[in-house]
Amino acid sequence: MRSLTRRVLLDTRYTLVGFPTTLIGFVLMIAGFAAGVGTAVVWIGVPLLAGTLLVARGFADAERGWLSDVLRRPPVRPRYKPAPPGAGRFRRLVNPLTSGQSWLDLLHGILNLPFAIIAFVLTVVFWAVPIAGLTYPLYGLITSRIPGNTELPELLGMGDSYGINVLFYVSVGLVFTLLMPFVVRGAALLRSGLGRALLTGVAELQERIDDLAQGRAAAVSAEANALRKLERDIHDGPQQRLVSLAMELSRAQRQLAKDPEAARATLSAAIGATRETLDELRALSRGIAPPILSDRGLAPALAALAGRCTVPVDLDVQTVERYQAAVENAVYFVCAETLTNVAKHSRATICTVQLVRIDDVLMLTIGDDGVGGAHVAKGHGLAGLADRLRAVDGELTVQSPDGGPTMIVAEVPCG
């Protein structure tokens, strides 16, 4: 109830205060634009037009502040084209003329007036009628006894009794009271729709473009970091083992003629080293999408990851749908890296993995009872996971206080 009252009051403030503001802005912009266009041939109109656009920008900024309350979203201000470095005084003076958003501000200031009038009238009517109807019992005693006064109920053949008048007016007041929140909200949205389209539409589009660019940059960074890590791990692990294995085989070859028993022992050691190298290569390949993921989907792939983890894993996959390859790869990579971190650093005794789809969001939740202390700060392993998720518009949340437990949630849009 409190939130509904607050919403009605905010919408009412927007429509009532906005009308005189819009009217003042309309007069100033029409006058400035007409004077600027009329005198543009003698160059006097150019500064007038620039000044008019700056006035329109001021009114537009005020409207954007109100829009954040009406639309319940953070205020969005577009980027205005700045003057070039080293520009002269006249170039800086006329710079507003080169910004497309400045002209949209002016267009909004002119077109907004009829919307503001409609919103203002609807708001006033649906506030005045409930107040007048519900307070009729207070002033009706006086008005009903004024000589020559003709009440609406009497015109309708309802008689002139005070009780019938009270019933009629209070009923009308109650009906309008019930309708008022919806009508006032509709009036506010009617006017704010134009403001959102002209004053914040370009900015929202630019923000979306920036988000996509950051997502692509994050994906490139994540892939580069993963490649460097894989190269480093191969160099420090399997590559060294393979060099050692080649040396062992060469030694066994030399020993075959002189000491067959020693050669047999060397070959046995080489076979053991080969198995260790294969195990290490399998471990490194977990971060790369395996054939089971592309062939059978996330559920079998996550089951394979859980089966290889050295910490017992309680797996709960509640979706068997197939998703886009980028989505499945991101979820698989997050699970693989997280389980690797759990096995290496958490000292946990149990780990839980849950995959569930909620509406158009695929949610992967991984928890353990280890020592905690994990976070997504730059320079830590989880930062790469966050970047990889950003590439698919996903988000990584980490709750890992010192001493544990740890809860990591990856949310990926899949609609």
Contacts in CASP RR format, 6 or more apart in sequence:
PFRMAT RR
TARGET T0000
AUTHOR 0000-0000-0000
METHOD contacts of the structure
MODEL  1
MRSLTRRVLLDTRYTLVGFPTTLIGFVLMIAGFAAGVGTAVVWIGVPLLA
GTLLVARGFADAERGWLSDVLRRPPVRPRYKPAPPGAGRFRRLVNPLTSG
QSWLDLLHGILNLPFAIIAFVLTVVFWAVPIAGLTYPLYGLITSRIPGNT
ELPELLGMGDSYGINVLFYVSVGLVFTLLMPFVVRGAALLRSGLGRALLT
GVAELQERIDDLAQGRAAAVSAEANALRKLERDIHDGPQQRLVSLAMELS
RAQRQLAKDPEAARATLSAAIGATRETLDELRALSRGIAPPILSDRGLAP
ALAALAGRCTVPVDLDVQTVERYQAAVENAVYFVCAETLTNVAKHSRATI
CTVQLVRIDDVLMLTIGDDGVGGAHVAKGHGLAGLADRLRAVDGELTVQS
PDGGPTMIVAEVPCG
4 181 0 8 1.000
7 181 0 8 1.000
7 185 0 8 1.000
8 180 0 8 1.000
8 181 0 8 1.000
8 184 0 8 1.000
8 185 0 8 1.000
10 69 0 8 1.000
10 70 0 8 1.000
11 70 0 8 1.000
11 123 0 8 1.000
11 184 0 8 1.000
11 185 0 8 1.000
11 186 0 8 1.000
11 187 0 8 1.000
11 188 0 8 1.000
12 123 0 8 1.000
12 127 0 8 1.000
12 184 0 8 1.000
14 66 0 8 1.000
14 69 0 8 1.000
14 70 0 8 1.000
14 188 0 8 1.000
14 191 0 8 1.000
14 192 0 8 1.000
15 116 0 8 1.000
15 119 0 8 1.000
15 120 0 8 1.000
15 122 0 8 1.000
15 123 0 8 1.000
15 184 0 8 1.000
15 187 0 8 1.000
15 188 0 8 1.000
15 191 0 8 1.000
16 120 0 8 1.000
16 123 0 8 1.000
16 124 0 8 1.000
18 66 0 8 1.000
18 116 0 8 1.000
18 120 0 8 1.000
19 116 0 8 1.000
19 117 0 8 1.000
19 119 0 8 1.000
19 120 0 8 1.000
21 59 0 8 1.000
21 62 0 8 1.000
22 59 0 8 1.000
22 109 0 8 1.000
22 112 0 8 1.000
22 113 0 8 1.000
22 116 0 8 1.000
23 113 0 8 1.000
23 116 0 8 1.000
25 55 0 8 1.000
25 56 0 8 1.000
25 59 0 8 1.000
25 109 0 8 1.000
26 109 0 8 1.000
26 110 0 8 1.000
26 112 0 8 1.000
26 113 0 8 1.000
28 52 0 8 1.000
28 55 0 8 1.000
29 52 0 8 1.000
29 55 0 8 1.000
29 56 0 8 1.000
29 59 0 8 1.000
29 106 0 8 1.000
29 109 0 8 1.000
29 110 0 8 1.000
30 110 0 8 1.000
32 48 0 8 1.000
32 49 0 8 1.000
32 51 0 8 1.000
32 52 0 8 1.000
32 55 0 8 1.000
33 49 0 8 1.000
33 52 0 8 1.000
33 106 0 8 1.000
33 110 0 8 1.000
35 45 0 8 1.000
35 48 0 8 1.000
36 44 0 8 1.000
36 45 0 8 1.000
36 46 0 8 1.000
36 48 0 8 1.000
36 49 0 8 1.000
36 52 0 8 1.000
37 45 0 8 1.000
37 49 0 8 1.000
38 45 0 8 1.000
39 45 0 8 1.000
39 48 0 8 1.000
40 46 0 8 1.000
40 49 0 8 1.000
46 94 0 8 1.000
46 97 0 8 1.000
47 93 0 8 1.000
47 94 0 8 1.000
49 97 0 8 1.000
50 93 0 8 1.000
50 94 0 8 1.000
50 95 0 8 1.000
50 96 0 8 1.000
50 97 0 8 1.000
51 96 0 8 1.000
52 106 0 8 1.000
53 96 0 8 1.000
53 97 0 8 1.000
53 99 0 8 1.000
53 102 0 8 1.000
53 103 0 8 1.000
53 105 0 8 1.000
53 106 0 8 1.000
54 96 0 8 1.000
54 102 0 8 1.000
56 102 0 8 1.000
56 105 0 8 1.000
56 106 0 8 1.000
56 108 0 8 1.000
56 109 0 8 1.000
57 80 0 8 1.000
57 96 0 8 1.000
57 102 0 8 1.000
57 105 0 8 1.000
58 105 0 8 1.000
59 105 0 8 1.000
59 109 0 8 1.000
60 105 0 8 1.000
60 108 0 8 1.000
60 109 0 8 1.000
60 199 0 8 1.000
61 77 0 8 1.000
63 108 0 8 1.000
63 112 0 8 1.000
63 195 0 8 1.000
63 199 0 8 1.000
64 75 0 8 1.000
64 76 0 8 1.000
64 77 0 8 1.000
64 199 0 8 1.000
64 200 0 8 1.000
65 75 0 8 1.000
66 192 0 8 1.000
67 75 0 8 1.000
67 192 0 8 1.000
67 195 0 8 1.000
67 196 0 8 1.000
67 199 0 8 1.000
67 200 0 8 1.000
68 74 0 8 1.000
68 75 0 8 1.000
68 76 0 8 1.000
70 188 0 8 1.000
70 189 0 8 1.000
70 192 0 8 1.000
71 192 0 8 1.000
71 196 0 8 1.000
76 200 0 8 1.000
76 201 0 8 1.000
76 203 0 8 1.000
76 204 0 8 1.000
76 207 0 8 1.000
77 200 0 8 1.000
77 203 0 8 1.000
78 101 0 8 1.000
78 199 0 8 1.000
78 200 0 8 1.000
78 201 0 8 1.000
78 202 0 8 1.000
78 203 0 8 1.000
78 206 0 8 1.000
79 101 0 8 1.000
79 203 0 8 1.000
79 206 0 8 1.000
80 96 0 8 1.000
80 99 0 8 1.000
80 101 0 8 1.000
80 102 0 8 1.000
81 95 0 8 1.000
81 98 0 8 1.000
81 99 0 8 1.000
81 100 0 8 1.000
81 101 0 8 1.000
82 95 0 8 1.000
83 91 0 8 1.000
83 92 0 8 1.000
83 95 0 8 1.000
84 91 0 8 1.000
87 95 0 8 1.000
96 102 0 8 1.000
101 202 0 8 1.000
104 198 0 8 1.000
104 199 0 8 1.000
104 202 0 8 1.000
105 198 0 8 1.000
105 199 0 8 1.000
107 198 0 8 1.000
108 194 0 8 1.000
108 195 0 8 1.000
108 198 0 8 1.000
108 199 0 8 1.000
111 194 0 8 1.000
111 198 0 8 1.000
112 191 0 8 1.000
112 194 0 8 1.000
112 195 0 8 1.000
115 190 0 8 1.000
115 191 0 8 1.000
115 194 0 8 1.000
116 191 0 8 1.000
118 187 0 8 1.000
118 190 0 8 1.000
118 191 0 8 1.000
119 187 0 8 1.000
119 188 0 8 1.000
119 190 0 8 1.000
119 191 0 8 1.000
122 183 0 8 1.000
122 184 0 8 1.000
122 186 0 8 1.000
122 187 0 8 1.000
123 183 0 8 1.000
123 184 0 8 1.000
123 187 0 8 1.000
126 176 0 8 1.000
126 179 0 8 1.000
126 180 0 8 1.000
126 183 0 8 1.000
126 184 0 8 1.000
127 180 0 8 1.000
127 184 0 8 1.000
129 172 0 8 1.000
129 173 0 8 1.000
129 176 0 8 1.000
130 173 0 8 1.000
130 174 0 8 1.000
130 176 0 8 1.000
130 177 0 8 1.000
130 180 0 8 1.000
132 169 0 8 1.000
132 173 0 8 1.000
133 169 0 8 1.000
133 170 0 8 1.000
133 172 0 8 1.000
133 173 0 8 1.000
133 176 0 8 1.000
134 170 0 8 1.000
134 173 0 8 1.000
134 174 0 8 1.000
134 177 0 8 1.000
136 165 0 8 1.000
136 166 0 8 1.000
136 169 0 8 1.000
136 170 0 8 1.000
137 166 0 8 1.000
137 170 0 8 1.000
140 162 0 8 1.000
140 165 0 8 1.000
140 166 0 8 1.000
141 162 0 8 1.000
143 149 0 8 1.000
144 151 0 8 1.000
144 160 0 8 1.000
144 162 0 8 1.000
144 165 0 8 1.000
151 160 0 8 1.000
151 165 0 8 1.000
152 168 0 8 1.000
153 159 0 8 1.000
153 160 0 8 1.000
153 164 0 8 1.000
153 165 0 8 1.000
153 168 0 8 1.000
154 160 0 8 1.000
158 164 0 8 1.000
158 168 0 8 1.000
211 393 0 8 1.000
214 390 0 8 1.000
215 390 0 8 1.000
215 391 0 8 1.000
215 393 0 8 1.000
216 391 0 8 1.000
218 387 0 8 1.000
218 388 0 8 1.000
218 390 0 8 1.000
218 391 0 8 1.000
219 387 0 8 1.000
219 388 0 8 1.000
219 390 0 8 1.000
219 391 0 8 1.000
221 384 0 8 1.000
221 387 0 8 1.000
222 384 0 8 1.000
222 387 0 8 1.000
222 388 0 8 1.000
222 391 0 8 1.000
225 384 0 8 1.000
225 387 0 8 1.000
226 287 0 8 1.000
226 384 0 8 1.000
226 388 0 8 1.000
230 284 0 8 1.000
230 288 0 8 1.000
233 284 0 8 1.000
234 284 0 8 1.000
237 280 0 8 1.000
238 277 0 8 1.000
238 280 0 8 1.000
238 281 0 8 1.000
238 284 0 8 1.000
241 273 0 8 1.000
241 276 0 8 1.000
241 277 0 8 1.000
241 280 0 8 1.000
242 277 0 8 1.000
244 273 0 8 1.000
245 270 0 8 1.000
245 273 0 8 1.000
245 274 0 8 1.000
245 277 0 8 1.000
248 266 0 8 1.000
248 269 0 8 1.000
248 270 0 8 1.000
248 273 0 8 1.000
249 266 0 8 1.000
249 267 0 8 1.000
249 270 0 8 1.000
251 266 0 8 1.000
252 263 0 8 1.000
252 266 0 8 1.000
252 267 0 8 1.000
252 270 0 8 1.000
253 263 0 8 1.000
255 262 0 8 1.000
255 263 0 8 1.000
255 266 0 8 1.000
256 263 0 8 1.000
283 340 0 8 1.000
286 305 0 8 1.000
286 308 0 8 1.000
286 336 0 8 1.000
286 340 0 8 1.000
287 332 0 8 1.000
287 333 0 8 1.000
287 336 0 8 1.000
287 337 0 8 1.000
289 328 0 8 1.000
289 329 0 8 1.000
289 332 0 8 1.000
289 333 0 8 1.000
290 301 0 8 1.000
290 304 0 8 1.000
292 300 0 8 1.000
292 301 0 8 1.000
292 304 0 8 1.000
293 301 0 8 1.000
293 328 0 8 1.000
293 329 0 8 1.000
293 332 0 8 1.000
294 325 0 8 1.000
297 322 0 8 1.000
297 328 0 8 1.000
298 317 0 8 1.000
298 319 0 8 1.000
298 323 0 8 1.000
298 328 0 8 1.000
298 331 0 8 1.000
298 332 0 8 1.000
298 355 0 8 1.000
299 317 0 8 1.000
299 319 0 8 1.000
299 320 0 8 1.000
299 355 0 8 1.000
301 328 0 8 1.000
301 332 0 8 1.000
302 315 0 8 1.000
302 317 0 8 1.000
302 332 0 8 1.000
302 335 0 8 1.000
302 353 0 8 1.000
302 355 0 8 1.000
303 315 0 8 1.000
303 317 0 8 1.000
305 313 0 8 1.000
305 332 0 8 1.000
305 335 0 8 1.000
305 336 0 8 1.000
305 339 0 8 1.000
306 313 0 8 1.000
306 315 0 8 1.000
306 339 0 8 1.000
306 353 0 8 1.000
307 313 0 8 1.000
309 339 0 8 1.000
309 342 0 8 1.000
309 343 0 8 1.000
309 351 0 8 1.000
310 343 0 8 1.000
311 339 0 8 1.000
311 342 0 8 1.000
311 343 0 8 1.000
311 346 0 8 1.000
311 348 0 8 1.000
311 349 0 8 1.000
311 350 0 8 1.000
311 351 0 8 1.000
311 368 0 8 1.000
312 349 0 8 1.000
312 350 0 8 1.000
312 351 0 8 1.000
313 339 0 8 1.000
313 351 0 8 1.000
313 352 0 8 1.000
313 353 0 8 1.000
314 350 0 8 1.000
314 351 0 8 1.000
314 352 0 8 1.000
314 353 0 8 1.000
315 353 0 8 1.000
315 354 0 8 1.000
316 352 0 8 1.000
316 353 0 8 1.000
316 354 0 8 1.000
316 355 0 8 1.000
316 356 0 8 1.000
317 354 0 8 1.000
317 355 0 8 1.000
318 354 0 8 1.000
318 355 0 8 1.000
318 356 0 8 1.000
318 357 0 8 1.000
319 355 0 8 1.000
319 356 0 8 1.000
319 357 0 8 1.000
319 362 0 8 1.000
321 357 0 8 1.000
322 328 0 8 1.000
323 362 0 8 1.000
323 414 0 8 1.000
324 414 0 8 1.000
326 391 0 8 1.000
326 392 0 8 1.000
327 362 0 8 1.000
327 392 0 8 1.000
327 412 0 8 1.000
327 413 0 8 1.000
327 414 0 8 1.000
330 388 0 8 1.000
330 389 0 8 1.000
330 391 0 8 1.000
330 392 0 8 1.000
330 394 0 8 1.000
330 410 0 8 1.000
330 412 0 8 1.000
331 355 0 8 1.000
331 362 0 8 1.000
331 364 0 8 1.000
331 410 0 8 1.000
331 412 0 8 1.000
333 385 0 8 1.000
333 388 0 8 1.000
334 364 0 8 1.000
334 366 0 8 1.000
334 385 0 8 1.000
334 388 0 8 1.000
334 389 0 8 1.000
334 396 0 8 1.000
334 408 0 8 1.000
334 410 0 8 1.000
335 353 0 8 1.000
335 364 0 8 1.000
335 366 0 8 1.000
337 381 0 8 1.000
337 385 0 8 1.000
338 366 0 8 1.000
338 385 0 8 1.000
338 408 0 8 1.000
339 351 0 8 1.000
339 353 0 8 1.000
339 366 0 8 1.000
341 374 0 8 1.000
341 381 0 8 1.000
341 382 0 8 1.000
342 348 0 8 1.000
342 351 0 8 1.000
342 366 0 8 1.000
342 368 0 8 1.000
342 370 0 8 1.000
342 406 0 8 1.000
345 371 0 8 1.000
345 374 0 8 1.000
346 368 0 8 1.000
346 370 0 8 1.000
346 371 0 8 1.000
346 372 0 8 1.000
346 374 0 8 1.000
346 406 0 8 1.000
347 370 0 8 1.000
347 371 0 8 1.000
348 368 0 8 1.000
348 369 0 8 1.000
348 370 0 8 1.000
348 406 0 8 1.000
349 369 0 8 1.000
349 370 0 8 1.000
350 368 0 8 1.000
350 369 0 8 1.000
351 366 0 8 1.000
351 367 0 8 1.000
351 368 0 8 1.000
352 365 0 8 1.000
352 366 0 8 1.000
352 367 0 8 1.000
352 368 0 8 1.000
353 364 0 8 1.000
353 365 0 8 1.000
353 366 0 8 1.000
353 367 0 8 1.000
354 363 0 8 1.000
354 364 0 8 1.000
354 365 0 8 1.000
354 366 0 8 1.000
355 362 0 8 1.000
355 363 0 8 1.000
355 364 0 8 1.000
355 365 0 8 1.000
356 362 0 8 1.000
356 363 0 8 1.000
356 365 0 8 1.000
357 363 0 8 1.000
357 414 0 8 1.000
360 413 0 8 1.000
360 414 0 8 1.000
360 415 0 8 1.000
361 411 0 8 1.000
361 412 0 8 1.000
361 413 0 8 1.000
361 414 0 8 1.000
362 411 0 8 1.000
362 412 0 8 1.000
362 413 0 8 1.000
362 414 0 8 1.000
363 409 0 8 1.000
363 410 0 8 1.000
363 411 0 8 1.000
363 412 0 8 1.000
364 409 0 8 1.000
364 410 0 8 1.000
364 411 0 8 1.000
364 412 0 8 1.000
365 407 0 8 1.000
365 408 0 8 1.000
365 409 0 8 1.000
365 410 0 8 1.000
366 407 0 8 1.000
366 408 0 8 1.000
366 409 0 8 1.000
366 410 0 8 1.000
367 405 0 8 1.000
367 406 0 8 1.000
367 407 0 8 1.000
367 408 0 8 1.000
368 405 0 8 1.000
368 406 0 8 1.000
369 404 0 8 1.000
369 405 0 8 1.000
370 403 0 8 1.000
370 404 0 8 1.000
370 405 0 8 1.000
370 406 0 8 1.000
371 402 0 8 1.000
371 403 0 8 1.000
371 404 0 8 1.000
372 400 0 8 1.000
372 401 0 8 1.000
372 402 0 8 1.000
372 403 0 8 1.000
372 404 0 8 1.000
372 405 0 8 1.000
372 406 0 8 1.000
373 400 0 8 1.000
373 401 0 8 1.000
373 402 0 8 1.000
373 403 0 8 1.000
373 404 0 8 1.000
373 406 0 8 1.000
374 380 0 8 1.000
374 382 0 8 1.000
374 398 0 8 1.000
374 400 0 8 1.000
374 406 0 8 1.000
374 408 0 8 1.000
375 382 0 8 1.000
375 398 0 8 1.000
375 400 0 8 1.000
376 382 0 8 1.000
376 383 0 8 1.000
376 385 0 8 1.000
376 386 0 8 1.000
376 396 0 8 1.000
376 398 0 8 1.000
377 383 0 8 1.000
382 396 0 8 1.000
382 398 0 8 1.000
382 408 0 8 1.000
385 396 0 8 1.000
385 410 0 8 1.000
386 395 0 8 1.000
386 396 0 8 1.000
389 395 0 8 1.000
389 396 0 8 1.000
389 410 0 8 1.000
389 411 0 8 1.000
389 412 0 8 1.000
392 412 0 8 1.000
392 413 0 8 1.000
393 412 0 8 1.000
393 413 0 8 1.000
394 410 0 8 1.000
394 411 0 8 1.000
394 412 0 8 1.000
394 413 0 8 1.000
395 410 0 8 1.000
395 411 0 8 1.000
396 408 0 8 1.000
396 409 0 8 1.000
396 410 0 8 1.000
397 408 0 8 1.000
397 409 0 8 1.000
397 410 0 8 1.000
397 411 0 8 1.000
398 406 0 8 1.000
398 407 0 8 1.000
398 408 0 8 1.000
398 409 0 8 1.000
399 406 0 8 1.000
399 407 0 8 1.000
399 408 0 8 1.000
400 406 0 8 1.000
400 407 0 8 1.000
400 408 0 8 1.000
END
